[in-house]
Structure formats: structure tokens, C-alpha cells
């Protein structure tokens, strides 16, 4: 049994397809090596048992040339053993034998061979048959590799979609909680107060209440409360589905968002827009608006900022939103500003917290990027391609 190619073989030699020749006649092995050695790495074994031992101790060959008549295990039995081993079963086997009658060939194919070549060996025919089967085997290996890679990619995509669905569900629940708190603490309280003023059950506006004592003042105060509740509901409706964005465009909607933030927080908000507006899909504009709203909410809740800058920049191939503030940075001592509520990402510059993950997921969907810079102050940049 000839040794496997040594570690000192050239790269060109090691990159050649490998052939294992199994034959108990050295003269036949020599003929096969002479016909194939220029294009293949040829190793040999002198019996079926030696061939099985070689296969289990070396890198698998691209093809096996197998004699039929050998001492011990004959070629058919050796082929059957090879095909029973799952790690070897895919290697193509070609019988090379003087026993080339039709029944012999039929038995060879039944044992699992892919071809049958009679002796004496014709080198040109041998090269053609070996070349065809090696090419087919390697194409199968390449296809299997590509299928495995694609399967892995699809599994990764499935897991990403699963994680995104979970993230979006959390984002929706967070938004529902925010709306519930807003409605409870704002319009609902004012409407309840108005009802009590106008004589609701158990309130001061009963028979001896303020409505009886000073009906004009009670009506005026109740009207103010109702007007305030209506304004808050309108603002909430606009925030959820900004008519200004659809009618006037992204810049007026962001400017309104900045004014609203200034009114609610008492901070100074500057809105800047650079570059000439370019055609962009409504989906992209809504995404940028939602990101700006989320970032300003984060500033209001955690930053303790007195100055905020909202910047929109139109670029040749993209659109950039940047929200910066002079408040505490992410992770500052004594604050909860940790990329949201559930802590910062393990990767620098990649926000995955409860407050910002919804932004990251929205921007991922349109092929954009999110970058966070936070020291004593904070700046979050969102950039998206216009042709997303």
C-alpha cells in the first residue's frame, strides 16, 4: 500500500484531485499511475482490507478505482463495505477488471459502482471516465457546500426575524404603555375634573357645590379643562399620524416635533436642515419622523438636557438625522440612561436597549445605520439610503 502524499508535496500537487487505486497486480497499478499521475494524486492499496484501512486513516479521495478479483475481500465485497460506511458512501467507485461480461458489470453496479472499465486498460478511456466522474463528484460536493451555507444563512435570517418580531412586540407594548399613561395623566384627568365641576356624582358641583355657587366660573373652568383635553388628544393623534408630514413634508413635521418637545420640557430646541430635499418614499420619511420622536422622548425622560439640536441633512444618496443634547450621557452615574431600559449593547456603538432597539430595527429594515456617541453629552445619528 503506497503512502499518502507527504507534507512536503507542492501546493499544486495537493490541490489536485486524489485517486485511490485498489489492485493486487503492481503492473496494473503502474499503468493506471502512468495514465493519471499528471492530473491526479494517485495512492494505492493491494487488497480490499488494505483499502478500507487506508480510507479510514487518510483524507478521502475523489474517486476509487477498484479491481474485482483480489485475495481476501474481492472488489464487490469491498465496494459493499465502502457503501455501508456513511462517511465513505458518497465516494464514486469505478471497477477496473478483466471480468467485464454483462453479469459482472450488473453485479458491480448493484454493489454501488458508478462505472465499469475492462482490462487491459486503455489510458485514454480511463482518463475520460475518471475525469467525468471526478468532475461530477466535485460538483456534488460544491453543491452540498452551497446548500449547507445557504441553509445556515436562512437559519440565521430566521433567528434574526424571530428576534426582530420579539423586539417589535416589546416596542409596541412600550408604545401602548406610553399612550395609556399619556391618556390617563392628561386628557382623562382633565375630563374627570370638568365632570366634577359640572356636577358629577359626589363632586363639588353637586347641589351645594361650585356650579350652584358660581355657575359662570365653574363653566369657564370646565370649558378650559375640556379644551385642554381636546388639544392633548389632537397632539397625540398628530404625533401618531402626523398630517403635517403627509401634507407639507418631513422638515415642517420635524420642526413641529422640536417645538412640542421645547414646550413640554422647557428646554431650548434648535431645528436645522441642510441640503436640498430630494425625492424620498413616504415610508422613509415616516421612519425618520418616528426615529426623531423616539430620540426626543429618550432625551426628555433621561437626559436632563437644557439644549437639544435636531438636525436633518439631505445628502447625494442618503438622508441623515442627528439628535444631540447637553444632558447626561449614556451610562452616567445615578441615571437610567443605559440605551433605554435594559442596558447597553455588548458591542460599542450598536444600541440594543429597550429605548433604542426599535430605532435600530426600523433602520435595519430600510438598509440604514445607527451610531451613538456619548460622553458628557449625547448624539445619536441615523442615516438611511434614499433608494432603500
C-alpha positions in Angstrom: 0.0 0.0 0.0 1.6 3.3 -1.1 1.9 6.1 1.5 -0.3 9.2 1.4 1.2 12.4 -0.2 3.7 13.9 2.2 3.5 17.3 3.8 6.4 18.5 1.5 4.3 18.0 -1.6 3.8 21.2 -3.6 0.6 23.2 -3.2 -0.2 22.4 -6.9 0.1 18.6 -6.1 -2.1 18.8 -3.0 -4.7 20.8 -4.9 -5.1 18.0 -7.5 -8.0 15.5 -7.2 -6.9 12.3 -5.5 -7.5 8.8 -6.7 -7.2 5.5 -4.7 -6.3 2.5 -6.8 -7.0 -0.9 -5.3 -5.4 -3.8 -7.2 -3.3 -6.8 -6.2 -1.3 -6.5 -9.5 1.6 -4.0 -9.3 1.8 -3.9 -13.2 -1.9 -2.7 -13.4 -1.3 -0.1 -10.7 1.7 1.2 -12.7 -0.3 1.5 -15.8 -3.0 3.5 -14.0 -0.5 5.8 -12.3 1.2 6.4 -15.6 -2.2 7.4 -17.2 -3.4 9.6 -14.3 -0.4 11.0 -12.3 -0.1 14.2 -14.3 -3.6 15.3 -13.4 -4.3 13.4 -10.1 -2.7 12.4 -6.9 -2.6 8.7 -7.0 -2.4 6.4 -4.0 -2.7 2.6 -4.0 -3.7 -0.4 -1.9 -3.1 -4.1 -2.7 -6.2 -5.6 -1.2 -9.7 -4.8 -0.1 -8.8 -4.8 3.6 -5.8 -2.5 3.0 -8.1 -0.2 1.0 -10.6 0.1 3.9 -7.8 0.8 6.4 -6.4 3.4 4.1 -9.7 5.2 3.7 -10.2 5.3 7.4 -6.8 6.8 8.0 -6.4 9.4 5.3 -8.2 12.3 3.7 -10.9 10.9 1.5 -10.1 10.5 -2.2 -12.2 11.9 -5.0 -12.6 8.5 -6.7 -11.7 4.8 -6.1 -10.5 2.5 -8.9 -11.3 -1.0 -7.7 -10.2 -4.4 -9.1 -12.7 -7.2 -8.8 -10.5 -10.3 -8.4 -8.3 -10.0 -5.2 -7.3 -12.2 -2.3 -9.5 -11.9 0.8 -12.2 -9.4 0.2 -12.9 -9.2 -3.5 -13.9 -6.0 -5.3 -17.6 -6.5 -4.9 -17.4 -7.1 -1.2 -15.0 -4.2 -0.7 -17.4 -1.9 -2.6 -20.3 -3.0 -0.5 -18.3 -2.3 2.7 -17.5 1.2 1.4 -21.1 1.9 0.7 -22.2 0.7 4.1 -20.0 3.3 5.8 -21.8 6.6 5.8 -18.6 8.6 5.8 -17.4 6.8 2.6 -20.6 6.0 0.8 -20.5 9.1 -1.4 -17.1 8.4 -2.9 -17.6 7.2 -6.5 -16.2 3.7 -7.3 -15.2 2.5 -10.7 -14.5 -1.2 -11.2 -11.4 -2.0 -13.4 -11.3 -5.7 -14.1 -10.8 -8.5 -16.7 -14.3 -9.7 -15.6 -16.2 -7.3 -17.9 -19.1 -9.5 -19.0 -22.6 -8.2 -18.7 -23.4 -10.1 -15.5 -20.1 -8.9 -13.9 -21.0 -5.3 -14.7 -24.5 -5.8 -13.4 -23.1 -7.1 -10.1 -20.7 -4.2 -9.9 -23.4 -1.6 -10.4 -25.6 -3.5 -7.8 -22.7 -3.2 -5.3 -22.7 0.6 -5.7 -20.2 1.4 -8.5 -20.8 4.3 -10.9 -18.9 2.8 -13.8 -17.1 -0.3 -15.1 -13.8 -0.4 -17.1 -12.5 -3.6 -18.6 -8.8 -4.7 -18.7 -6.5 -4.4 -20.4 -6.7 -0.7 -19.6 -6.9 1.9 -22.3 -5.3 5.0 -20.9 -7.4 7.5 -23.0 -10.6 5.8 -22.0 -9.5 5.6 -18.3 -8.7 9.3 -18.3 -12.1 10.2 -19.9 -14.1 8.1 -17.5 -12.2 9.2 -14.4 -12.3 12.9 -15.4 -16.1 12.8 -15.9 -16.8 11.1 -12.6 -14.4 13.3 -10.6 -15.9 16.4 -12.1 -19.4 15.2 -11.2 -18.4 14.2 -7.7 -16.7 17.6 -7.0 -19.7 19.4 -8.4 -21.9 17.4 -6.0 -19.6 18.4 -3.1 -19.7 22.0 -4.2 -23.5 21.9 -4.4 -23.7 20.3 -0.9 -21.4 23.0 0.5 -23.5 25.8 -1.1 -26.7 24.2 0.2 -25.2 24.0 3.7 -24.1 27.6 3.6 -27.5 28.7 2.3 -29.2 26.7 4.9 -27.1 28.3 7.6 -27.8 31.8 6.2 -31.6 31.0 6.1 -31.4 29.8 9.7 -29.6 33.0 10.7 -32.2 35.0 8.9 -35.0 33.1 10.6 -33.4 33.8 14.0 -33.0 37.4 13.2 -36.6 37.7 12.1 -37.7 35.9 15.3 -35.6 38.4 17.4 -36.9 41.3 15.4 -40.5 40.1 15.9 -39.8 39.9 19.7 -38.2 43.4 19.6 -41.1 44.9 17.7 -43.6 43.3 20.1 -41.8 44.9 23.0 -41.7 48.2 21.2 -45.4 48.0 20.5 -46.1 47.2 24.2 -43.9 50.1 25.3 -45.8 52.4 23.0 -49.1 51.2 24.3 -48.0 51.8 27.9 -46.8 55.3 26.9 -50.1 56.1 25.3 -52.0 54.7 28.3 -50.0 56.9 30.7 -50.4 59.9 28.5 -54.2 59.5 28.2 -54.6 58.7 31.9 -52.4 61.6 33.2 -53.5 64.1 30.7 -57.0 64.2 29.0 -58.6 61.7 31.3 -57.8 63.7 34.5 -58.9 66.9 32.9 -62.2 65.4 31.7 -62.8 64.0 35.2 -62.2 67.4 36.7 -64.5 69.0 34.3 -67.2 66.5 35.0 -66.9 67.1 38.8 -67.1 70.9 38.2 -70.3 70.4 36.2 -72.0 68.4 38.9 -70.7 64.8 38.5 -71.7 62.3 41.2 -70.0 63.1 44.6 -68.2 66.1 43.3 -68.2 69.7 44.5 -70.6 70.7 41.7 -73.5 69.0 43.4 -76.4 70.9 44.8 -74.2 72.8 47.2 -71.1 72.7 45.0 -69.3 75.4 43.0 -71.7 75.0 40.0 -74.5 76.3 42.2 -72.4 78.9 44.0 -70.7 80.4 40.9 -72.0 78.7 37.7 -70.2 81.0 35.3 -66.8 80.5 36.8 -67.4 76.7 37.1 -68.5 76.6 33.4 -65.5 78.6 32.3 -63.0 76.4 34.2 -64.7 73.2 32.9 -64.5 74.6 29.4 -60.8 75.3 29.8 -60.3 71.7 31.0 -62.2 70.3 28.1 -60.3 72.4 25.6 -57.0 71.3 27.1 -58.1 67.7 26.9 -59.1 68.1 23.3 -55.7 69.8 22.5 -53.8 66.9 24.1 -55.8 64.4 22.1 -55.2 66.3 18.9 -51.5 66.5 19.7 -51.4 62.7 20.4 -53.2 62.0 17.1 -50.8 64.2 15.3 -47.9 62.5 17.0 -49.1 59.1 16.0 -50.1 60.0 12.4 -48.7 63.4 11.6 -50.9 65.1 9.0 -48.2 67.8 8.6 -45.7 65.2 7.4 -48.1 63.9 4.7 -49.3 67.4 3.6 -46.2 69.6 4.0 -43.2 67.2 4.2 -40.6 66.0 6.6 -39.0 69.3 7.6 -42.2 71.0 8.9 -43.1 67.8 10.8 -39.7 67.7 12.5 -39.8 71.4 13.3 -43.2 70.9 14.9 -41.8 67.9 16.9 -39.0 70.2 18.1 -41.4 72.9 19.2 -43.6 70.3 21.0 -40.5 69.0 22.9 -39.5 72.5 23.9 -43.0 73.3 25.2 -43.2 70.1 27.2 -39.7 70.1 28.7 -38.8 73.8 28.8 -35.5 73.0 27.0 -34.2 75.0 24.1 -34.6 73.1 20.8 -32.9 74.1 17.6 -34.0 72.5 14.3 -31.6 72.7 11.4 -31.9 71.2 8.0 -29.1 71.1 5.5 -29.0 70.3 1.8 -31.8 70.4 -0.8 -34.7 67.9 -0.2 -34.6 65.0 -2.6 -37.2 62.5 -3.7 -37.8 60.0 -0.9 -40.5 57.5 -0.2 -43.2 58.1 2.4 -42.1 55.0 4.2 -38.6 56.6 4.6 -40.0 59.9 5.8 -42.3 58.2 8.3 -39.3 56.1 9.6 -37.2 59.2 10.1 -40.0 61.0 11.9 -40.6 58.1 14.2 -36.9 57.9 15.0 -36.8 61.6 15.8 -39.9 61.2 18.1 -38.3 58.2 19.9 -35.0 60.0 20.3 -36.6 63.1 21.7 -38.7 61.0 24.1 -35.4 59.4 25.3 -33.9 62.9 25.9 -37.0 64.0 27.8 -37.0 61.0 30.1 -33.3 60.5 30.8 -31.0 63.3 29.6 -31.9 66.2 31.9 -30.9 68.4 29.0 -31.4 72.1 28.6 -30.3 72.3 25.0 -31.3 69.9 22.1 -30.4 70.1 18.5 -32.5 68.3 15.9 -30.6 68.2 12.5 -31.8 66.8 9.2 -29.3 66.6 6.4 -30.0 65.7 2.8 -27.1 64.0 1.1 -26.5 62.9 -2.5 -27.5 59.3 -1.9 -28.9 59.4 1.6 -30.7 61.2 4.5 -29.2 61.8 7.9 -31.0 62.6 11.2 -29.0 63.7 14.2 -30.3 64.4 17.7 -27.8 65.8 20.2 -28.2 67.2 23.7 -26.2 68.6 26.5 -27.6 66.3 29.1 -26.1 63.3 30.9 -24.6 60.7 28.6 -25.5 57.0 28.4 -24.4 55.1 31.4 -23.8 58.2 33.6 -23.7 57.5 37.3 -27.0 57.8 39.0 -29.1 57.7 35.8 -31.1 55.1 34.0 -29.9 56.3 30.6 -28.5 53.0 29.5 -29.5 52.8 25.8 -33.1 52.5 27.1 -34.3 50.3 30.0 -32.5 47.0 29.6 -28.8 48.1 29.5 -26.3 48.9 26.7 -25.2 46.7 23.9 -22.2 44.4 24.2 -20.9 45.9 21.0 -19.7 49.5 21.1 -21.8 51.9 19.1 -24.6 49.4 18.5 -27.6 50.3 20.6 -29.7 47.3 21.6 -31.5 48.6 24.6 -35.2 48.9 25.2 -35.3 52.6 24.3 -33.3 52.5 21.1 -33.7 48.9 19.7 -36.9 49.9 17.9 -34.9 52.6 16.1 -32.2 50.1 15.2 -34.8 47.6 13.8 -36.7 50.3 11.9 -33.4 51.5 10.3 -32.3 47.9 9.6 -35.5 47.4 7.6 -34.6 50.3 5.2 -30.9 49.4 5.0 -29.6 52.3 7.2 -27.2 52.6 10.2 -27.4 54.0 13.7 -24.5 55.5 15.6 -24.3 56.6 19.2 -21.7 59.0 20.6 -22.0 59.6 24.3 -19.6 61.2 26.8 -20.7 64.2 28.8 -23.4 64.8 26.2 -25.0 62.6 23.7 -25.5 62.5 19.9 -27.4 59.8 18.0 -27.1 59.7 14.2 -29.4 57.8 11.9 -28.5 57.5 8.2 -30.6 55.9 5.5 -30.1 55.5 1.8 -32.7 57.2 -0.4 -33.1 54.2 -2.6 -33.8 51.8 0.2 
